[in-house]
Amino acid sequence: MEQRKRRFLGLLTGTAILLVAELLCRLWLGSEAPTGKALTPDPRRLWRLASGGQQDVRVDADGFRQVKKPGPADAPLVLTVGDSSIFGHGVNDGFTIHEALGARLAERGKPARVRSLAVPGYSTMQTLEVMDELGWSLAPTVLVIGNLWSDTTLDIVRDADLYRQLRMPTARIELQLSRLALFRVVKRAVNTSRGLPAERVISWPQPGDLGVRRVPLADYARNLETLLDEARERKIGVVFLGLCAEMMVRRGRQTTDPSFVYVDAQYRVAKAHGVPYVDALKVLGGSGQDSGTLFSDDLHPNNAGSTLLGEALADELYAYGWPKRVPIPVSAPPLHAAADSRDGATRAEKSSVAGALANGNL
């Protein structure tokens, strides 16, 4: 009886210590300066939008940014995919690319229903996952593909490796544990001691960065071709949006740009499959406006820049004959991607799934 009582008291004491530690970790994490965290781990997409994670952004039941004025319910659907530049990082509701696209077509008397499946940091691998999970079932009339920056990002681990790790039994356990503040604090300490980032941060590659591309160039081209093949089989039109950075509007693209070989592959895939390629550099550079008034930072178009890009996409569709005619991709041989000298310059140590998908600054 006494032994059972001691065990119970020991269990009770241990539980109390863990609860206090969890509470203290939550208080400590909560006391950190706000970082605008907007993403949460997801077992299929790697991460998804967190409801309330970004100011003035409404997240729908499927985990995507809601369009303020989506258009008539019976109008044909235009679906946008990509990462933060398509999602509208720092762009207010009503001024995103997809909102401007819908408004422009409505002005021309050819309304569309517009929806976006773009999420900050999404690569073509994640877009393929999202399209299989939801996108194709929405039966869009046109798919606007804007994937670029996230695929080119130099990181400590490739997306394909993350997906392989995610399928391991231990990965799901780690994802569940990452909901605990105590686990996140301990994991931060472990990652830091190993010389890894405390938590994975999505960023844009800069000249001189070391690591591996999140999606290798050949895989990027193959993923784009897969999207086009799927669209062709379903008789869905496709338009590419080729993105650019603020500095490119000022001085043009250069072969030394970290994204150059990816932009080139994107353009060649579009042309080989006979679908329009709307070049953001030409749209924004030809607007007559100073580049600084079109971007919220070095990378992301602001309200004005996003509006111009959305209107350019709408004009392209209208000129093609929307909605009676849409640019359905044609079959083409696989693209031979050029060499990518930046990939694998230094192979950094891989982090665990918990380190890569820690609940926090993904």
N, C-alpha and C positions, 0 to 999 in steps of 0.2 A: 504493500500500500504506500509506504514512504517512498519507495523507488519510483512508483508511478507518479506520485505527487511531484517529486524532484524533476522528473522528465517533463511534466506539464509546465512547471514553473520555468524550466530552461527553455522550452518551446515558446512560452509566453514572453519571456525576456528577449529571446532572439528576435521574435516577431516585432516586439516593441522597438528594438534597436533599428531594425530594417525600416520600419515605418517612419521613425524619427529621421533616419538618414535620407529616406526618399523625400520627406518634407523639406529638409534642409537643402537638398539638391535642387528641388523645385524652386525654392525661394532664391537660391543662388543663381540658377538659370534665368529666373524671372527678373532678377535685378540687373541683368546685363542690358547694355544700351540696345534699343530696338535696331534690328538689322533689316527689317522689311522682309522677313522670311515668308515665303508664300507657297512652299512646296512641302509635300509630305510623302513618305515612301508608299509605293504601290507594287503589289506582287506581279503585275503584268506589264505595267508601263514604266517601271523603275521608280518614277515619282509622278505625282499629280498635283493639281492646284489644291491648296488648302482653303477651305471656306473662310473668308475673312482675313486671309493672309496678305492681301494687298488692298490698300485704301482705294475706295471708289470702284472696285472690281467685283461684280456679282458672279458667283460660280453656280452653274446649274447642277441638276441632279446627277449628270454624267461626269462632272468634274471638269467642265470647260467654261470659258468666259462667256457670259450671256451677251447677246447682241441687244442693244437698247431698242432698236427699231428693226426687227428681223425681216419685215416685209409681209405681204399678203400670204396667208396660210396656204392658198391654192397656187401660188406662183412656183415656177421651177427653182430648184435649190442650187445655190452656189456655195461650195464648201471650201474653206481655206485651211491649209495645214502648214506647219512650220514651227519655228521657235519664237523667241521673245519679240523679234522685229515684226512678225506677223501677228502675234498675240496682242501687241500694243503695249510694250513696257513703257510706263510713264505717260501713256496716252489716255485721255479722258474718254468716257463713254460718249458715243456720238461722233467721235473723230477717228476711230480706228480704220484700218484699211478695209475691213469687211463692211463697216457701216457706210463708209464713203462710196464703196462699190455699189451697194444697194441703193443709196440715195441718188447716185448718178444715173443708174438704169431707170429708176422711177421717174426722174426728170425727163428722160428720153421717151417715156411712155412704154417702156419695156421692163416692167417690174420683175424683181427676183426676190426669192426668200434666201437670206444669207445666214450662214452659221459658221463658226470657227472651231476647229479642233486643234489649234495651235497652242502650245504651252512653252513657257520659258525653258530653254535648255534641251528641247526635244531634237533628237537626231532622226535621220531617215529610218533607223531601226525602230525607234519608238513610234514614228508615224506609221510604219507598216503594221505594227502591233495594234495601234489605235484604229486604223482602217479595217483590219480584220475583226476587231472587237466590236466596232460600232459604225465606222464611216461608210462602208459599202452598203450596209443595211439601210442607211438613210436615203439611198438611191439618188445621189446628187446628179444634176444635169451637167455641171462643170465642177472640176476639182482644180483649185489654184494651189500650186506647189511652191512653197517659199523656203524649203529647207536648205540651209547653207552653213551658217556660223557654227552651230553645235557639232556638226560632223567634222569640221576642220579643227576643232579645239584640241590642243595638246594637253594630255592628261596623264595621270599615273596608271590608268587602266583603260582598256578598250570597252566599248559597249557590249561587244560580243562576249567578252570575259565576264562582265557583270551579269549578263543573261545566263551564262553557263553556271555561274555561282548561285544565281537566284533559284535555279532548279534543284540545287542540293538541299537535302532535308535540313541541314543546319542553318541554311539561309533563312528559312521561314521562322525558325526559332529566334534568330537574331533580330529579324524584323519585328517580331512580337516584343522582344525584350527592349527594343529601342524606344518603346513607348514609356519606359521607366526612366525618370530623371537620373536615378542612381546609376543605371547601366550606361547612360549617355556620358555622365561625368567620368566614370571609370574608363570608358572607351576612349574618350578624349585624351586621358592621361596615357593610355597604352599607345595610341596612335602617335602622340607627341614624342614619347620615349623611343619610338621606332623611326623617328625622323619623317613621319607622314603628317599631312595636314590634320588638325584636330577633327575637322569635319570637311566633307567634300564641298568645294565651292565651284559653281559653274562660272566660267569666265571666258574671255575671248583671247586667242593666242596672240602674243606680241612677238616682234622680231627678237630672237635670242632665247625664247622659251625652250625648255627641253622636255622631252616626254614622248608619248606616242599619240597619234591622232585617235580621237574617240572612234571614228569610223574611217578605215583606210580608204584611199582614193578609189581603188578598184571596186570596193564594196559599196561606196557611195554611188558610183555610176550604176552598179548592178541594182541597188535599191530603187533608184529613180526609174530604171527600166522596168522593174517589177511593178511599180505603181502604174506605169503607162500600159503595161501588158494587161493588168487587172482592169484598168479603165477601158481599154479597147474591147475586151471581152464583154463588158457591160454596156458598151456604147455610150460611155461617159466622156465628155469633152475635158481637155486639160489645157491649162495655161500656166507657164512658168513665170515666177517673179524672181528675177536676178537681183539680189540685194547688193548694196554698196555701203561703205563707211563714209563718215563726214569728210575725212581727209581725201577720199577718192573723188568726191565732188569738186574739191579744190584743185587737185593735180592729176586726176585720172587714175586708172588702174595701172599697176606696174607688175612686171613679172616677178619681182621680189616680194610682192604682197603675200602674206601667209595663206591667203585664200585663193590665190590666182589660179592654181591648177584645178581647184574645185569649181570655180566659176567657169573655167574653160570646159570642163567635163559636163557641167550642167547645160551650158549653151549647146554643145555638140549633141547631147542626148535629145534636147528639145528639137533641134533641127533635123536630126536623123529620123525622128518619129513624126515630123510634120506638124508640131504644135507651136503656138506662139510663145515668144520669149520677150517678156516686158522687162527692159533693162532699167532698173532704178537709177542708175548713173545718168542715163540719157533723160529720164523723166525729171529728176531733181536738178541735174546740171542744166537742163534746158528751160527751167522755170523762170530764169532771170532773177531768182532770189539768192541772197547770200547763204552759203551752206550752213552757217551758224544759226540761221533762223529756221532750219528744217530738221535739226537733230536735237535731242535732249541730252546726248552725250556723244562720245566718239562713234558710237555704233547704231543707236536706236533713233529712227525717225520720230519726231514729236507730232503734235496734233496737225501742224501744217504739212509736214512731210508725209505723214500717213494718209492724209486726205488726198494729196496729189497722187500717191501711188494707187489708192483705191479708185480714183477717178480714171487713171490711165488704164487700169485693168478693165473697168467698165467700158471705156471707149474701145478697147481691143475687142471685147465680146460683141459690142454693138456693131462695129465695123465688119465683124465676121458673119453677122446675120442673126445674133441672139434675138429670140430664143429658138427660132426655127432651125438655124444651123449652128452647130457647135463644133470646135476642133477636136474630133475624135482621133486619137493617135493611130498611126499606121505601124505595121510591123517593120522591124529593122534589125540588122545583125548587132550583136553585143558590141559595145564601145570598147576599144582598146585604150585604157587610161594611161596617160603619160606617167613617167617616174615622179615620185614625190620625195624630194631630198630631205624634207623636214621630218618625215615620219621615222621615228625610232632613232633620232639623233643620240639620245641617251635613254636606255630602258630603265625607268624608275621602278622601285619596288612596288608591287601591287598591294593594295589595301584589302581588308576583308570586306564582305558585304556590309557588315555593321558600320565599318569605317566609311565606306563609300556611300551608304544610304542612311547614315545616322539621321535621326529625326531632328532636323534643324536646318542649317544652311547647306542645302544639298548642292 
